[in-house]
Each structure stands twice: as C-alpha cells, then as structure tokens.
Amino acid sequence: MMTILAFLNLLWAVNGVSVFTLHDNGENIIFYEDINMTVPRVTVHPYKSEHNAGVILKLIYQLDDCLCVSIGEEQLYCPKGSLAVNTRNPDNGIMTLYEHPDRTSKITATTTIQQTVCIYGIDDEWLYVRAVNNLSEWIYGWIPPEMQCPTPWTSCP
C-alpha cells in the first residue's frame, strides 16, 4: 500500500530524472516492492565487461530512507546512495553544489573534478549528491540538471 506522501510525490513527478545504478566493487543492486525495502523484486547486475557500468533508470522521487525508480511499468525502491550520475564539468570546469535545489541558494561547495556522484535525493530535476572536492574530501549538495550526465559509459558534452 502506498503512503499519502509517496502518492503525492508520484503526482508531482513529471518524467523523472535519468540516472544509473552504481556498482562499486561489482556488487549487485536490489530493488524492492515496498518502501521498507523488505520484499526484493529485481536484482540488477553490473556490466562487468564495461568496468561495472550500471543500468540506466528513471528516478522519480525520494522518501526518508529510499529512492523510487521506474523500471518498465513498475515503481520500485532502492537505498539512497545506490544510484548515480556523472557530472558535466569537462576541461576542469567548476561544478557548484547548492544548499537547496535553487540557484539563488547558498553554495555549499565547488569542485573541478569530473566524477560519478552518488544520489541521496531528488527535487524536480535537481539531485542531492555526494561528491569529492579537490582536497579529496566528501562534499554534499544539490546539482542542477545541466550538470548531470545520465550515462555510465561515457561523458556527456
């Protein structure tokens, strides 16, 4: 049974954001039927021949402890941090992370490292991510849609 919050989030979601599964060390990602993540539904395996590249999915919304994705006609749930995007800051361009999903909000961090970032939240087309700064420290913040590259195989222009 879907909670009221999940239903409202679904209504607000337009098409979702393209992301991919993150397979650090080649592990599988399990997607669940329920928001408590107790009923496994689909296991996604990495493409080992492509250096553990993930599968592209549509991220629709977030709940407190999980993210909701669309796989075919189904909505399934996975832990935060198990999905990713690559960043679009080629040639050592600056990637800015914001405190809120709004360009007028405070800048929380910047980095010039083009990288794969873990996703912990979504608001419209903005993603809340964990990245690495130029000092190899974890940084968190919101990245706008134009800084997101949804393919695990190559960089975006």
Backbone as JSON, one array per atom type, in Angstrom:
{
  "sequence": "MMTILAFLNLLWAVNGVSVFTLHDNGENIIFYEDINMTVPRVTVHPYKSEHNAGVILKLIYQLDDCLCVSIGEEQLYCPKGSLAVNTRNPDNGIMTLYEHPDRTSKITATTTIQQTVCIYGIDDEWLYVRAVNNLSEWIYGWIPPEMQCPTPWTSCP",
  "N": [[0.85, -1.18, 0.0], [0.56, 2.21, -0.83], [1.9, 5.1, 0.7], [0.47, 8.28, 1.71], [2.28, 10.4, 1.32], [4.05, 9.25, -0.55], [2.28, 8.9, -2.68], [1.58, 11.59, -3.25], [4.11, 12.56, -3.98], [4.45, 11.05, -6.29], [2.44, 12.11, -7.94], [3.47, 14.68, -8.32], [5.78, 14.19, -9.68], [7.13, 14.51, -12.87], [8.46, 13.33, -15.34], [10.63, 12.11, -14.29], [14.15, 11.66, -13.55], [16.91, 10.76, -15.49], [19.16, 8.34, -14.45], [21.8, 6.17, -13.24], [22.51, 2.8, -12.08], [24.75, 2.24, -9.39], [27.62, 0.45, -9.07], [29.8, -0.13, -7.11], [32.77, -1.9, -6.65], [31.66, -4.01, -8.03], [29.27, -5.07, -7.0], [25.84, -6.28, -6.75], [22.69, -4.53, -7.21], [19.78, -4.31, -5.37], [16.35, -3.96, -5.95], [13.3, -3.06, -4.46], [9.87, -4.03, -3.71], [8.47, -2.64, -1.79], [8.33, 0.28, 0.37], [9.69, -0.09, 2.72], [11.7, -1.66, 2.06], [11.8, -4.52, 2.19], [10.83, -6.56, 0.63], [12.25, -8.07, -1.89], [12.43, -7.4, -5.4], [13.67, -6.99, -7.95], [16.92, -7.73, -9.11], [19.75, -6.03, -10.04], [22.48, -6.44, -12.09], [25.93, -5.56, -12.54], [27.52, -4.43, -15.61], [30.04, -6.25, -16.23], [31.95, -6.45, -18.25], [32.1, -3.87, -19.03], [33.51, -2.42, -17.14], [32.06, -2.57, -14.69], [29.82, -0.99, -15.2], [26.64, 0.62, -14.79], [23.01, 0.24, -14.98], [20.73, 2.18, -16.83], [18.13, 4.11, -15.45], [14.94, 5.58, -14.5], [14.72, 7.98, -12.08], [12.3, 8.81, -9.79], [11.16, 9.87, -7.34], [11.88, 10.69, -3.86], [11.93, 9.16, -0.63], [12.04, 9.09, 2.98], [14.09, 7.13, 3.61], [14.73, 5.95, 1.21], [14.96, 5.74, -2.41], [12.79, 6.14, -5.2], [12.3, 4.43, -8.19], [11.52, 4.07, -11.68], [10.97, 1.16, -13.34], [10.36, -0.19, -16.21], [6.95, -0.66, -16.19], [6.73, -0.64, -13.52], [7.09, 0.69, -10.18], [9.76, 0.85, -8.12], [11.87, 0.46, -5.18], [14.96, 1.61, -3.78], [17.98, 1.72, -1.78], [19.2, 4.92, -0.67], [22.0, 6.41, -2.25], [22.67, 4.31, -3.91], [22.32, 4.87, -6.52], [23.43, 6.84, -9.34], [24.92, 9.65, -11.13], [27.0, 10.96, -13.73], [29.13, 13.82, -13.7], [28.85, 16.97, -15.42], [31.21, 18.68, -16.1], [33.4, 19.34, -17.96], [36.9, 19.64, -18.97], [38.03, 20.54, -16.58], [36.14, 22.3, -15.55], [34.12, 24.27, -13.3], [32.1, 22.72, -10.91], [29.26, 23.39, -9.18], [27.8, 22.98, -6.0], [24.74, 23.29, -4.35], [22.97, 24.59, -1.45], [20.21, 24.29, -1.39], [17.73, 23.13, -3.79], [18.0, 25.28, -5.86], [19.2, 27.95, -7.68], [19.63, 30.38, -6.47], [20.16, 29.84, -3.89], [22.43, 29.26, -1.1], [25.82, 28.49, -1.89], [27.23, 25.41, -1.3], [29.53, 23.99, -1.84], [32.29, 23.62, -4.16], [33.84, 22.05, -6.99], [36.37, 20.93, -9.25], [36.59, 18.5, -10.31], [35.7, 16.12, -12.62], [33.32, 13.62, -12.28], [31.77, 10.57, -10.98], [28.84, 10.76, -9.15], [27.17, 9.96, -6.1], [23.68, 9.55, -5.48], [21.42, 11.02, -3.25], [19.03, 12.29, -2.98], [16.15, 13.86, -4.57], [14.65, 16.59, -6.2], [12.32, 17.8, -8.14], [14.02, 18.3, -11.02], [16.5, 18.48, -9.92], [19.32, 17.08, -8.21], [20.32, 15.7, -5.1], [23.5, 15.18, -4.01], [26.5, 13.25, -3.25], [29.78, 14.14, -3.51], [33.27, 14.51, -4.46], [35.67, 16.82, -3.39], [38.37, 19.04, -4.48], [40.28, 18.5, -2.6], [40.06, 15.9, -1.97], [37.96, 15.39, -0.22], [34.72, 14.51, 1.12], [31.85, 16.05, -0.2], [28.63, 17.58, -0.06], [25.55, 18.36, -1.68], [23.14, 20.09, -3.79], [22.8, 19.52, -7.26], [22.25, 21.12, -10.37], [20.11, 20.33, -13.24], [21.56, 20.64, -15.72], [24.14, 19.94, -15.08], [24.23, 17.25, -14.89], [24.95, 14.0, -16.06], [23.57, 11.29, -17.45], [24.66, 8.81, -18.23], [26.52, 5.83, -17.78], [28.63, 5.0, -19.33], [30.12, 6.84, -20.82], [31.3, 10.24, -21.04], [29.24, 13.2, -20.99], [28.53, 15.82, -23.36]],
  "CA": [[0.0, 0.0, 0.0], [1.34, 3.43, -0.97], [1.59, 6.14, 1.68], [-0.01, 9.54, 1.13], [3.46, 11.14, 0.85], [4.52, 8.62, -1.78], [1.3, 9.21, -3.72], [1.74, 13.0, -3.63], [5.36, 12.66, -4.72], [4.21, 10.48, -7.61], [1.66, 13.09, -8.7], [4.32, 15.82, -8.64], [6.85, 13.77, -10.58], [6.74, 14.65, -14.27], [9.01, 12.19, -16.06], [11.77, 11.56, -13.58], [15.49, 12.05, -13.99], [17.7, 9.6, -15.89], [20.3, 8.05, -13.58], [22.21, 4.77, -13.43], [22.86, 2.06, -10.87], [26.15, 2.38, -9.01], [28.09, -0.88, -8.67], [31.16, -0.12, -6.57], [33.32, -3.24, -6.41], [30.94, -5.03, -8.78], [28.14, -5.68, -6.29], [24.5, -6.14, -7.33], [21.77, -3.6, -6.55], [18.46, -4.91, -5.23], [15.21, -3.06, -5.92], [12.26, -3.66, -3.62], [8.48, -3.7, -3.99], [7.89, -1.84, -0.72], [9.16, 1.38, 0.85], [10.51, -0.55, 3.84], [12.75, -2.45, 1.41], [11.83, -5.87, 2.77], [10.39, -7.53, -0.38], [13.05, -7.89, -3.1], [11.68, -7.61, -6.65], [14.59, -7.06, -9.09], [18.34, -7.58, -8.83], [20.45, -5.5, -11.21], [23.89, -6.83, -12.1], [26.75, -4.63, -13.33], [28.13, -4.9, -16.85], [31.44, -6.47, -15.86], [32.8, -6.18, -19.4], [32.16, -2.42, -19.17], [34.08, -1.89, -15.89], [30.99, -2.5, -13.7], [28.85, 0.07, -15.53], [25.29, 0.35, -14.32], [21.85, 0.24, -15.85], [20.06, 3.48, -16.79], [16.76, 4.07, -14.94], [14.32, 6.88, -14.21], [14.5, 8.28, -10.67], [11.04, 9.55, -9.76], [11.04, 10.66, -6.12], [12.58, 10.16, -2.69], [11.28, 9.08, 0.67], [13.04, 9.29, 4.04], [15.22, 6.22, 3.58], [14.93, 5.29, -0.07], [14.65, 6.41, -3.66], [11.84, 5.4, -6.02], [12.63, 4.43, -9.61], [10.61, 3.43, -12.61], [11.56, 0.09, -14.15], [9.21, -0.59, -17.01], [5.71, -0.11, -15.65], [6.77, -0.77, -12.06], [7.83, 1.6, -9.32], [10.49, 0.06, -7.14], [12.61, 1.26, -4.21], [16.34, 1.21, -3.51], [18.61, 2.58, -0.77], [19.88, 6.13, -1.11], [23.42, 6.17, -2.48], [22.9, 3.2, -4.83], [22.16, 5.4, -7.88], [24.45, 7.85, -9.61], [25.08, 10.31, -12.42], [28.3, 11.57, -13.93], [29.0, 15.27, -13.73], [29.15, 17.64, -16.7], [32.12, 19.81, -15.94], [34.62, 18.96, -18.69], [38.05, 20.55, -19.0], [38.21, 21.08, -15.23], [35.17, 23.35, -15.25], [33.65, 24.26, -11.91], [30.8, 22.17, -10.58], [28.78, 24.03, -7.96], [26.77, 22.31, -5.22], [23.92, 24.29, -3.66], [22.33, 24.17, -0.21], [18.83, 23.93, -1.75], [17.61, 22.99, -5.25], [17.67, 26.62, -6.34], [20.46, 28.66, -7.97], [19.79, 31.54, -5.6], [20.51, 29.4, -2.53], [23.85, 29.3, -0.73], [26.71, 27.49, -2.47], [27.82, 24.62, -0.22], [30.88, 23.54, -2.22], [32.61, 23.57, -5.58], [34.93, 21.15, -7.33], [36.68, 20.9, -10.68], [36.78, 17.1, -10.67], [34.59, 15.45, -13.3], [33.23, 12.39, -11.49], [30.49, 9.9, -10.73], [28.37, 11.18, -7.83], [26.08, 9.17, -5.51], [22.46, 10.32, -5.31], [20.72, 10.85, -1.97], [17.74, 12.95, -3.01], [15.69, 14.46, -5.82], [13.6, 17.61, -6.1], [12.06, 18.13, -9.53], [15.13, 17.74, -11.8], [17.74, 18.65, -9.17], [19.73, 15.9, -7.44], [21.17, 15.9, -3.93], [24.57, 14.21, -4.26], [27.78, 13.24, -2.54], [30.88, 14.24, -4.48], [34.6, 14.7, -3.88], [36.25, 18.11, -3.77], [39.76, 18.99, -4.94], [41.14, 18.04, -1.49], [39.64, 14.51, -1.74], [37.01, 15.36, 0.9], [33.32, 14.38, 0.71], [31.03, 17.26, -0.18], [27.22, 17.28, -0.34], [24.75, 19.48, -2.13], [22.23, 19.92, -4.91], [23.32, 19.9, -8.57], [21.18, 21.4, -11.33], [20.0, 19.36, -14.33], [22.57, 20.76, -16.77], [25.41, 19.38, -14.6], [24.03, 15.81, -14.74], [25.16, 13.16, -17.24], [22.96, 10.04, -17.0], [25.2, 7.59, -18.83], [27.69, 5.31, -17.09], [29.65, 4.53, -20.26], [30.91, 7.91, -21.41], [30.94, 11.56, -20.51], [28.31, 13.96, -21.81], [29.13, 17.08, -23.83]],
  "C": [[0.89, 1.25, 0.0], [0.92, 4.45, 0.09], [1.09, 7.39, 0.97], [1.17, 10.35, 0.58], [3.98, 10.57, -0.46], [3.58, 8.93, -2.94], [1.43, 10.65, -4.19], [3.02, 13.21, -4.42], [5.2, 12.13, -6.14], [3.44, 11.46, -8.49], [2.53, 14.25, -9.16], [5.41, 15.46, -9.63], [6.37, 13.85, -12.02], [7.22, 13.41, -15.02], [10.11, 11.48, -15.3], [13.07, 12.03, -14.19], [16.24, 10.77, -14.35], [18.94, 9.51, -15.02], [20.76, 6.63, -13.9], [22.56, 4.13, -12.1], [24.36, 2.17, -10.65], [26.63, 1.05, -8.43], [29.55, -0.82, -8.21], [31.57, -1.55, -6.27], [32.52, -4.35, -7.07], [29.76, -5.67, -8.08], [26.82, -5.44, -7.02], [23.7, -5.1, -6.55], [20.4, -4.28, -6.53], [17.42, -3.81, -5.16], [14.05, -3.8, -5.26], [10.87, -3.19, -4.02], [7.91, -2.69, -3.0], [8.88, -0.78, -0.22], [10.03, 1.01, 2.04], [11.68, -1.41, 3.35], [12.93, -3.82, 2.07], [11.45, -6.95, 1.76], [11.18, -7.3, -1.67], [12.22, -8.2, -4.35], [12.62, -7.81, -7.84], [16.02, -6.9, -8.59], [19.02, -7.14, -10.11], [21.93, -5.82, -11.05], [24.68, -5.82, -12.92], [27.2, -5.27, -14.64], [29.62, -5.05, -16.58], [32.38, -6.17, -17.02], [32.95, -4.68, -19.66], [32.62, -1.76, -17.86], [32.99, -1.62, -14.85], [30.01, -1.36, -13.95], [27.45, -0.36, -15.11], [24.25, 0.38, -15.42], [21.15, 1.59, -15.71], [18.59, 3.3, -16.41], [16.21, 5.47, -14.82], [14.1, 6.99, -12.7], [13.29, 9.2, -10.6], [10.93, 10.44, -8.53], [11.81, 9.99, -5.0], [11.61, 10.05, -1.52], [12.37, 9.23, 1.71], [14.28, 8.43, 3.86], [15.52, 5.61, 2.22], [14.59, 6.21, -1.24], [13.68, 5.53, -4.45], [12.21, 5.55, -7.49], [11.52, 3.77, -10.41], [11.4, 2.41, -13.41], [10.41, -0.5, -14.94], [7.97, 0.1, -16.49], [5.69, -0.12, -14.12], [7.51, 0.38, -11.4], [8.45, 0.76, -8.22], [11.38, 0.97, -6.31], [14.01, 0.7, -4.01], [16.92, 2.15, -2.46], [19.22, 3.83, -1.4], [21.37, 5.82, -1.25], [23.7, 5.02, -3.43], [22.67, 3.59, -6.29], [23.15, 6.54, -8.08], [24.21, 8.56, -10.94], [26.55, 10.73, -12.52], [28.09, 13.07, -14.0], [29.4, 15.81, -15.1], [29.97, 18.88, -16.42], [33.45, 19.48, -16.62], [35.69, 20.05, -18.65], [38.25, 21.27, -17.67], [37.32, 22.28, -14.95], [34.67, 23.22, -13.83], [32.26, 23.66, -11.82], [30.4, 22.75, -9.22], [27.69, 23.17, -7.32], [26.06, 23.35, -4.37], [23.29, 23.7, -2.4], [20.9, 23.69, -0.44], [18.75, 23.81, -3.27], [17.13, 24.28, -5.91], [18.99, 27.37, -6.52], [20.68, 29.89, -7.11], [20.15, 31.14, -4.17], [22.03, 29.44, -2.33], [24.62, 28.19, -1.43], [27.38, 26.74, -1.31], [29.24, 24.18, -0.53], [31.04, 23.66, -3.73], [33.74, 22.56, -5.77], [35.18, 21.25, -8.83], [36.88, 19.47, -11.16], [35.53, 16.58, -11.37], [34.52, 14.05, -12.72], [31.84, 11.78, -11.51], [30.08, 10.25, -9.31], [27.2, 10.31, -7.39], [24.88, 10.07, -5.24], [21.78, 9.97, -3.99], [19.37, 11.54, -1.94], [17.42, 13.53, -4.37], [14.61, 15.47, -5.5], [13.42, 18.17, -7.51], [13.19, 17.51, -10.35], [16.48, 17.91, -11.12], [18.03, 17.37, -8.39], [20.6, 16.32, -6.26], [22.22, 14.8, -3.96], [25.71, 14.32, -3.25], [28.86, 13.2, -3.6], [32.19, 14.37, -3.72], [35.12, 16.06, -4.33], [37.71, 17.94, -4.18], [40.75, 18.57, -3.86], [40.83, 16.6, -1.11], [38.74, 14.35, -0.52], [35.6, 15.19, 0.33], [32.63, 15.73, 0.82], [29.61, 16.86, -0.59], [26.52, 18.54, -0.8], [23.9, 19.11, -3.32], [22.92, 20.35, -6.2], [22.16, 20.09, -9.54], [21.21, 20.41, -12.5], [21.12, 19.44, -15.38], [23.94, 20.24, -16.35], [25.35, 17.86, -14.48], [24.21, 15.09, -16.08], [24.67, 11.75, -16.86], [23.52, 8.76, -17.62], [26.45, 7.12, -18.1], [28.85, 4.97, -18.03], [30.56, 5.62, -20.8], [30.55, 9.23, -20.75], [29.99, 12.25, -21.48], [28.99, 15.25, -22.25], [28.84, 18.23, -22.87]]
}
